[in-house]
Amino acid sequence: QSALTQPASVSGSPGQSITISCTGTLSDIGSYNYVSWYQQYPGKAPKLMIYDVSKRPSGVSNRFSGSKSGNTASLTISGLQAEDEADYYCSSYTTSNTYVFGNGTQVTVL
Amino acid sequence: QVQLVQSGAEVRKPGASVKISCTASGYSFTSYHVHWMRQAPGQGLEWMGIIHPSGGNTNYAQKFRGRVTMTRDTSTRTLYMELSSLGSEDTAVYYCAKDSGSFSGDCWGPGTLVTVSS
């Protein structure tokens, strides 16, 4: 199972919106609405930000939103803030009853 | 509150095995799957497998089948992940994470650093 494809880095100015893409295949993203997104600060454990493509866990800012079209999922961060600077990973359930992560995207707030 | 506590850092020689523990609290232990992931230095997350604490059913990533064993002890609410035939490429931080009930990890342990070095 190959890793999902994410851009290595995305940047934006405070207040702007950015979108991170996550491209998979019919064996994962294309078959299920079980895409999740995680935020990770250096040296820390990941934190769930989005699950089931577009649902936010309790306590996660509504500036974070998710969507999916075909084999590609997206995470949008609106009203970018300095605290959003982190690594972001997508993940999907697969037709093999396993999970696969994306290779990760480093978000920089300019 | 939901919490996962992992065992401390380990150092192993190539060819050896390592067994990491993950003790859960704050939720119904037998109701949610638990995932195991790892992250090599400077690299991304890698899913290793999943276990359901109720019956002990497991499913492993193809890459680790034959080398990984995930078990649980319901009396102590503890999950275990054992990886054998270690090589330098297994040097990583290993995480356990409780499944949300919807195919995602909603609570992660702090991670356990495993260093494989001769």
Interface residues (C-beta under 8 A of the other chain):
Chain A: Q1 A3 Y32 Y34 S36 Y38 Q40 A45 P46 K47 L48 Y51 D52 K55 P57 Y89 S91 Y93 S96 N97 T98 Y99 V100 F101 G102 N103 G104
Chain B: H35 M37 G44 L45 E46 W47 G49 I50 N59 Y60 A61 Q62 Y95 A97 S100 S102 F103 S104 G105 D106 W108 G109 P110 G111
